[in-house]
Amino acid sequence: MINNHINVSSDKCIGCRNCELICNCGAVKFKTDTEGFLIPVIDEKKCLHCGKCIKVCCIEADERKVETNQQKAYIAISKNKRLYKRSASGGIFSTIAYDFLSENEGAVVCGAAFSSGEVCHIIIRNVDEISLLQGSKYVQSNLNSVFQEIKQYLISNKRVLFCGTPCQVYALKLFLKGKYSNLFTIDLICHGVPSPGFLRKDIESYTDYKKVEDIQFRKKNPLFESKSGFFFTIDSKEIPKRKNRIMITSSRDPYFSMFMNGLTFRKACYQCQFANLNRVGDITIGDCDSASYYPKFHPEAATSTVILNSQKGRYLWEGSKKSIDFCHLDLVRESENNHQLSYPFKQPEKRVNIYDEINNTEIDILRNKYAKKRNFKERIIIILFFLLPQKFLRKWIRTK
Ligand SMILES: Cc1cc2nc3c(=O)[nH]c(=O)nc-3n(C[C@H](O)[C@H](O)[C@H](O)COP(=O)(O)OP(=O)(O)OC[C@H]3O[C@@H](n4cnc5c(N)ncnc54)[C@H](O)[C@@H]3O)c2cc1C
């Protein structure tokens, strides 16, 4: 019999789990591969070769037609200081989510959270839960069966806002066959996702993974509450000495520094079909990489790029723009500076064997090899940070 099912060995699999969700006979199950990513495994004995899994597979994305000349782009920042403070960049996601939940009765929002020991997509129903979804989690988020839940909300005429990587937004639309006018989507500018397996190994080098309550990858600078710094924080009651929190500069952590250098992304990320201006979400958000061209626009803050791609995107924006400070952004220049809007991250040569090395090497050896040690100047700054009054320090850093 001809195998009428998805190609499980493909390096293009994005791990969306659509094939597992659609399969009525339980022939597709997701398992962790040697790199620590979830991949589909087919039970040939159960497979009926109906081909349904092929129809919802994202390996070859269909031609999409965003009218790029209709796109509107802004450099933007939330006016809501509380929402801004916990966000990765300008707090645009949480501001839109807040208005969406407040203004649409019964509406829900779906995004990535650290929940039950993993980064996964969850659904929230009220504004008090927005903090769970805020902040970038630099790891592949497990979608579990959240698309099925979203479908139920849509069928019962509830409005749903979904935020995720562009491949996840594409997967959701494919799963739903593009049917629902009450679905709104935000895609992230994304350069790739590393494996949950490696994240776990890294966290275990600091504390007991099972007891971790929260992780964060970015924090607004504690001195200015403005630009976001790349700090890896792990919260757990197992860390009593330091107020239940470990905070590591990204460059000093092997997982984070290898992520920043693009060494550990899922293989499909290096061939990403969404790393261009032909966006799949109603709105696209990311870090504004051409912010220096707008020196008067919140010069000390972390600002976001916002691209409105569709009628629904413009509708969401109209509902939230009162809560956002923004000005027009030159999208051509932004896409030249923010490469993920032009082409995927180029696969480094080292990527080929990187997970063999990760699997067979002690984390401290990886730390010595890939993470940076603090130099003399950095040590002095840290000592000053604790010794000097913050007011004085702020002034000194500004002059530098
Ligand atoms: C893996 C990853 C790579 C990224 N790479 C880039 C890049 O190269 N260039 C760039 O300009 N921006 C990138 N971003 C986007 C950037 O980090 C911010 O998320 C974005 O600027 C939005 O910030 P915000 O302050 O509006 O929202 P935030 O409050 O930070 O929240 C953003 C949203 O991201 C969702 N999210 C968080 N983690 C994940 C995840 N692992 N998978 C799916 N969804 C998630 C949350 O659910 C939330 O809805 C990346 C984000 C991620 C998660």
The ligand as a Gaussian input file, in Angstrom:
#p B3LYP/6-31G(d) Opt

LIG

0 1
 C       11.111000      32.424000      19.972000
 C       10.976000      33.892000      19.675000
 C       11.881000      34.510000      18.802000
 C       11.767000      35.874000      18.522000
 N       12.639000      36.456000      17.627000
 C       12.492000      37.759000      17.315000
 C       13.347000      38.370000      16.327000
 O       14.253000      37.735000      15.791000
 N       13.126000      39.687000      16.002000
 C       12.139000      40.414000      16.582000
 O       11.976000      41.579000      16.240000
 N       11.309000      39.868000      17.507000
 C       11.468000      38.569000      17.886000
 N       10.612000      37.997000      18.809000
 C        9.505000      38.810000      19.341000
 C        9.871000      39.641000      20.574000
 O       10.675000      38.905000      21.465000
 C        8.602000      40.069000      21.333000
 O        7.802000      38.934000      21.609000
 C        7.743000      40.986000      20.542000
 O        8.479000      42.160000      20.291000
 C        6.444000      41.341000      21.255000
 O        6.678000      42.005000      22.418000
 P        5.495000      42.605000      23.306000
 O        6.172000      43.451000      24.347000
 O        4.454000      43.259000      22.462000
 O        4.728000      41.349000      23.912000
 P        5.069000      40.276000      25.035000
 O        4.343000      40.566000      26.282000
 O        6.513000      40.088000      25.140000
 O        4.346000      38.944000      24.492000
 C        4.408000      38.497000      23.226000
 C        3.560000      37.288000      22.926000
 O        4.487000      36.291000      22.542000
 C        3.945000      35.040000      22.819000
 N        5.047000      34.108000      22.993000
 C        6.012000      34.161000      23.913000
 N        6.840000      33.131000      23.781000
 C        6.380000      32.391000      22.763000
 C        6.810000      31.191000      22.158000
 N        7.867000      30.517000      22.570000
 N        6.102000      30.708000      21.120000
 C        5.009000      31.356000      20.679000
 N        4.550000      32.497000      21.217000
 C        5.228000      33.014000      22.244000
 C        3.192000      35.267000      24.117000
 O        2.143000      34.381000      24.219000
 C        2.655000      36.657000      23.954000
 O        1.394000      36.486000      23.376000
 C       10.733000      36.636000      19.129000
 C        9.840000      36.022000      20.034000
 C        9.949000      34.664000      20.308000
 C        8.979000      34.014000      21.276000

